[in-house]
Amino acid sequence: MYLIAFISSVFEQSTPILLAALAAMITLRANILNVAVEGMMLIAAFTAVAVGDATQSAWLAVVCAVLVAIVFSQLLAILTLRFHADFIVAGLGINLLGSGVTLFMLEWFYENPGGLRPISFPDLWHVPEALNIPVFSGMSIIVIGALLIVPASYLFLYHTPTGFYLRAVGEDEHAARSAGIRVGAMKALAVGISGLLSGLAGAQLAMDKLHFFLPDMTSGRGFVGLAATLFGNGLPGMTTFAAFLFGFFGALGDRLQAFNIPSEFVLMLPYVAAVLGLTFAKWRAYRRGRPAQIERA
């Protein structure tokens, strides 16, 4: 029973990271290092709680969170593809904008910069406990959806013409343009998909268990998702493995709190795992790219 509860916690901890990782993966395949996932997750989390509080509709809260994240993603696309801003600089600007906008909205509309804690809040649809499905009982629909998005992303990238065009743009932009592929449209599409997935990640983070919003509550999960993408070299399978690895350390940290371990150590576990994962990925790339040494006679 304890093991099942722990595995369920790993799924819940991994879902926002997995969605963020898939968001970054899609853009990475279009040769875009998307550091704006963090900001899009944050504004989506705030929107989900604000709309859920105002309408008492979980579905409407999720839809609005996704739409707002897509709007922010297209702002990134306009800044970079239309006005040729650097993707990393523009992405960091989106992160700062998301943080500033949420603080402004908390102060202006709710007069509480410390956070938004609705008295009543609608629940997401969860797998009914009565079905008695091990591990998945009680999980939100976004967790289930995230697991389905993994194979869907693989099919999209490798078995659809649009996915082929998107990967062609990422591998050789000039050759793709010569072949008649609309490079700007493919990159804008990749950024838009990343906004959609980031919106789901933010909604899951704010709505599944917490039902409230705190300033900067994403706490670097967007960057951890980006780390998972880089660890997985932009491949759906390895990216998913890395996201669950980081989620495992997050769930482990929660369990370690029961043993009077300092909270600072517990909170740093997922980020230490991310750093170690990136270090391993860099070492792996170095080993693969190193010329073979000629053995001396």
Secondary structure as UniProt FT lines:
FT   HELIX           2..29
FT   TURN            30..31
FT   TURN            35..36
FT   HELIX           37..55
FT   HELIX           58..77
FT   HELIX           78..82
FT   HELIX           87..110
FT   TURN            113..114
FT   HELIX           129..131
FT   TURN            134..138
FT   HELIX           141..159
FT   HELIX           161..171
FT   HELIX           173..178
FT   TURN            179..180
FT   HELIX           183..207
FT   TURN            208..210
FT   TURN            215..220
FT   HELIX           221..231
FT   TURN            232..234
FT   HELIX           236..256
FT   HELIX           257..259
FT   HELIX           263..289
//
